[in-house]
Amino acid sequence: MMDELDRQLINWLQGGLPIAEAPFAAAAAALGLAEDEVVQRLRRLAELRVLSRVGPMYDAVRLGGGLTLAAMAVPEARFDEVAELVNAYPEVAHNYRREHRWNMWFVLATERPERVGELLAEIAARTGLAVLDLPKEAEYFLALRLPA
Amino acid sequence: MSGTPLFLDATDRALIKATQAGLPLETRPFTAIAEALGLPLQEILDRLERMRVAGAIRRIAAVPNHYALGYRANGMSVWDVEDEAIDRLGRKVGALPAVSHCYRRPRRPPDWPYNLFAMVHGRERAEVEAEVTKIRTLLGAAARAGEVLYSSRILKKTGLRLVD
């Protein structure tokens, strides 16, 4: 499914590409590929869903929006119903089931910061369940990539 | 993490909308976007660079699907770390190669006692557990308690849609 060059390409491009007319040129040169070959490989990796996308990673807060991590403790019998209700909001970017009493964890990204609180209150009211609002207060990561 | 939000005009918003789901996979992707938006290439590059400098774009990069890369175990480790020590220790935890994200978040007593979140990816659970042991050792007595919440199902993953 992936060969050694695919892995090297993913690792290279996880580190970032330049904002330039030919953003893949440096990766191509480093890996001894033509730019066309880099693009062909990226298309294939995207089709295989090994890559979610290649593009800008936007910061919702710096763009003036709202962002939080929310958690709910959903009774097992209601899990699917509540997941459907939560997922229907376009502002919910990711939602994961986790093995814990707090078993539903979702990320909410909104255009206006005050919309986060409004949506969490709405979800709490519609489900009758408590929603934890856990916005990030500081960020400590250096590791930008996982080796492919 | 605060700072003045960037002022975005209608062209910036159109540019974000055109790129938030990914660049076109072509050798000249920004040229393709410039043509689609009816703008000169240099204006697209300048606007992206301005957002990058302001921190609104962290970087332009390949975003892999962890699961497809073989990282099938995903554990969110959460810790109750003393307030005076959390920034110093958080940076050390965030620097571990297996930690993809590391954040300080508010405690919500009595429901939620943890203030440090470190996401750990591994090919299997044993690998995640070994990394969590490293984190526990690093935090030492400054962490009063900790747990790992493994993900068992992705319920939704569309990525951020910042502009409608």
Interface residues (C-beta under 8 A of the other chain):
Chain A: L9 I10 L13 Q14 G15 G16 L17 P18 I19 A20 E21 A22 P23 F24 E35 D36 V38 V39 L42 R43 A46 L48 R49 V50 L51 S52 R53 V54 G55 P56 M57 Y58 D59 A60 V61 R62 L63 G64 G65 L69 A71 A83 V86 N87 P90 E91 V92 A93 H94 N95 Y96 R97 R98 E99 H100 W102 M104 W105 F106 V107 A109 E111 A130 L132 D133 L134 P135 K136 E137 A138 E139 Y140 F141 L142 A143 L144 L146 A148
Chain B: M1 G3 P5 L6 L8 I16 T19 Q20 A21 G22 L23 L25 E26 T27 R28 P29 F30 T31 L41 L45 L48 E49 M51 R52 A54 G55 A56 I57 R58 R59 I60 A61 A62 V63 P64 N65 H66 A68 L69 Y71 N74 M76 I86 D87 G90 R91 V93 G94 A95 L96 P97 A98 V99 S100 H101 C102 Y103 R104 R105 P106 R108 D111 W112 F117 H121 E147 L149 Y150 S151 S152 R153 I154 L155 K156 K157 T158 G159 L160 R161 L162 V163 D164
